């Protein structure tokens, strides 16, 4: 009912405001204008809904804030330094939106020339920030059959990430890069990933996958699909 929805929203707003205040107290002046502008009630609500205990909510949010503080400059400029010097350094880009107006991102291993943990992470952080800036809409409504509260995490912009594994080789098997990407998805941008499609991975890919999957939460694993080229086209359309 509308009364229940209003009560649920009021409770979420109250908990989000309390979490923001706790974060201000914990960081005690470390947060600059950039982090304060980012830490909206809508953002705080993600952490409120992901963790039950306030202490756990604060720890999860603190991890994200520390990540953003360390990368304050690049998040402000949204410019990948490697791509500024060589436009072929990285390939990941926004290809458009799906039927829910969520962003679709794609990259191909064969096309990128730079593959370090910092370079790849910086490029994707810039890409994610631009996606949020360009495609985020207030009070988004996701028609997924759920009864999400307007302004809740379910309403936020999310993205499908399509990874074309063609060109994957020995130089891509460094687990540090994959672990940094897990941190990016789960710590820096929690609840933004809608699904991740891994297209036609070669046999050399799977030892890396078996190693890094141990660091991936079950919540994120459930969003990862391995598809063949034959099935890929139909999956892009869903």
KADA-V809904 format. One record per residue. N is the residue number from 0. RES is the residue in three letters. OMEGA is omega in whole degrees, -180 to 180 (NA if undefined). D_LAST is the distance of its C-alpha to the last C-alpha in whole Angstrom. Layout:
N_RES_OMEGA_D_LAST / N_RES_OMEGA_D_LAST
//
This chain:
0_UNK_-180_31 / 1_UNK_179_31 / 2_UNK_178_34 / 3_UNK_179_32 / 4_UNK_180_29 / 5_UNK_178_32 / 6_UNK_179_34 / 7_UNK_179_31 / 8_UNK_179_30 / 9_UNK_178_34 / 10_UNK_178_34 / 11_UNK_179_31 / 12_UNK_-179_33 / 13_UNK_-180_36 / 14_UNK_180_35 / 15_UNK_179_33 / 16_UNK_180_36 / 17_UNK_180_38 / 18_UNK_177_36 / 19_UNK_179_36 / 20_UNK_179_40 / 21_UNK_179_40 / 22_UNK_177_38 / 23_UNK_-179_41 / 24_UNK_-177_44 / 25_UNK_-176_42 / 26_UNK_167_42 / 27_UNK_176_45 / 28_UNK_179_45 / 29_UNK_-178_43 / 30_UNK_176_40 / 31_UNK_-175_40 / 32_UNK_-177_39 / 33_UNK_-179_36 / 34_UNK_179_35 / 35_UNK_178_36 / 36_UNK_179_34 / 37_UNK_-173_31 / 38_UNK_178_32 / 39_UNK_174_31 / 40_UNK_179_31 / 41_UNK_177_27 / 42_UNK_-179_27 / 43_UNK_-178_30 / 44_UNK_177_28 / 45_UNK_-177_25 / 46_UNK_177_28 / 47_UNK_-177_30 / 48_UNK_-179_27 / 49_UNK_-178_26 / 50_UNK_-178_30 / 51_UNK_-176_32 / 52_UNK_178_36 / 53_UNK_180_37 / 54_UNK_178_38 / 55_UNK_176_35 / 56_UNK_-178_33 / 57_UNK_179_35 / 58_UNK_179_35 / 59_UNK_179_31 / 60_UNK_-180_32 / 61_UNK_178_35 / 62_UNK_179_33 / 63_UNK_-179_30 / 64_UNK_178_33 / 65_UNK_176_35 / 66_UNK_-178_32 / 67_UNK_178_32 / 68_UNK_180_36 / 69_UNK_-177_36 / 70_UNK_-174_34 / 71_UNK_-176_35 / 72_UNK_-176_36 / 73_UNK_177_33 / 74_UNK_179_31 / 75_UNK_-177_33 / 76_UNK_-176_33 / 77_UNK_-179_29 / 78_UNK_178_31 / 79_UNK_-176_30 / 80_UNK_-179_34 / 81_UNK_-179_33 / 82_UNK_177_31 / 83_UNK_179_34 / 84_UNK_-180_36 / 85_UNK_-176_34 / 86_UNK_179_31 / 87_UNK_-180_29 / 88_UNK_-177_30 / 89_UNK_-174_26 / 90_UNK_-175_23 / 91_UNK_-179_20 / 92_UNK_177_19 / 93_UNK_-179_17 / 94_UNK_-179_15 / 95_UNK_-179_14 / 96_UNK_177_11 / 97_UNK_-177_8 / 98_UNK_177_8 / 99_UNK_-177_10 / 100_UNK_172_12 / 101_UNK_-173_12 / 102_UNK_173_13 / 103_UNK_-179_11 / 104_UNK_179_14 / 105_UNK_172_15 / 106_UNK_179_18 / 107_UNK_-179_20 / 108_UNK_-176_23 / 109_UNK_-172_25 / 110_UNK_-178_25 / 111_UNK_-178_27 / 112_UNK_-179_30 / 113_UNK_-178_31 / 114_UNK_172_30 / 115_UNK_-177_32 / 116_UNK_-180_31 / 117_UNK_-178_32 / 118_UNK_-179_31 / 119_UNK_-180_27 / 120_UNK_179_27 / 121_UNK_-179_29 / 122_UNK_-178_26 / 123_UNK_176_23 / 124_UNK_177_25 / 125_UNK_-179_26 / 126_UNK_179_22 / 127_UNK_179_21 / 128_UNK_178_24 / 129_UNK_178_23 / 130_UNK_180_20 / 131_UNK_-179_21 / 132_UNK_-173_24 / 133_UNK_-171_22 / 134_UNK_-180_19 / 135_UNK_178_20 / 136_UNK_178_21 / 137_UNK_176_24 / 138_UNK_178_23 / 139_UNK_176_19 / 140_UNK_-179_18 / 141_UNK_-178_14 / 142_UNK_-179_13 / 143_UNK_178_12 / 144_UNK_-180_15 / 145_UNK_178_18 / 146_UNK_-176_21 / 147_UNK_178_21 / 148_UNK_177_24 / 149_UNK_-178_24 / 150_UNK_179_25 / 151_UNK_179_24 / 152_UNK_-180_21 / 153_UNK_-177_18 / 154_UNK_-172_19 / 155_UNK_173_19 / 156_UNK_174_17 / 157_UNK_180_14 / 158_UNK_168_13 / 159_UNK_-179_10 / 160_UNK_179_13 / 161_UNK_-179_12 / 162_UNK_175_16 / 163_UNK_-172_17 / 164_UNK_176_20 / 165_UNK_-179_22 / 166_UNK_179_25 / 167_UNK_-178_26 / 168_UNK_-176_29 / 169_UNK_-178_32 / 170_UNK_-179_32 / 171_UNK_-173_29 / 172_UNK_177_30 / 173_UNK_-177_32 / 174_UNK_-179_30 / 175_UNK_180_31 / 176_UNK_-179_29 / 177_UNK_-180_26 / 178_UNK_176_28 / 179_UNK_179_28 / 180_UNK_175_24 / 181_UNK_176_24 / 182_UNK_180_27 / 183_UNK_-176_25 / 184_UNK_-172_21 / 185_UNK_-178_23 / 186_UNK_-175_27 / 187_UNK_-177_26 / 188_UNK_-178_23 / 189_UNK_177_22 / 190_UNK_175_19 / 191_UNK_-178_17 / 192_UNK_177_15 / 193_UNK_173_12 / 194_UNK_180_11 / 195_UNK_-179_12 / 196_UNK_177_12 / 197_UNK_-170_15 / 198_UNK_172_15 / 199_UNK_179_18 / 200_UNK_176_21 / 201_UNK_-177_24 / 202_UNK_-179_27 / 203_UNK_-179_28 / 204_UNK_-167_25 / 205_UNK_172_26 / 206_UNK_177_29 / 207_UNK_-180_28 / 208_UNK_-179_25 / 209_UNK_179_27 / 210_UNK_-173_29 / 211_UNK_-178_27 / 212_UNK_178_25 / 213_UNK_-178_28 / 214_UNK_-176_28 / 215_UNK_179_24 / 216_UNK_178_24 / 217_UNK_179_22 / 218_UNK_179_20 / 219_UNK_178_19 / 220_UNK_-178_19 / 221_UNK_-179_16 / 222_UNK_-176_14 / 223_UNK_178_14 / 224_UNK_173_13 / 225_UNK_-177_15 / 226_UNK_176_13 / 227_UNK_177_15 / 228_UNK_-179_15 / 229_UNK_-178_15 / 230_UNK_-172_12 / 231_UNK_-176_10 / 232_UNK_-179_9 / 233_UNK_179_7 / 234_UNK_177_5 / 235_UNK_-174_6 / 236_UNK_-177_4 / 237_UNK_NA_0
//
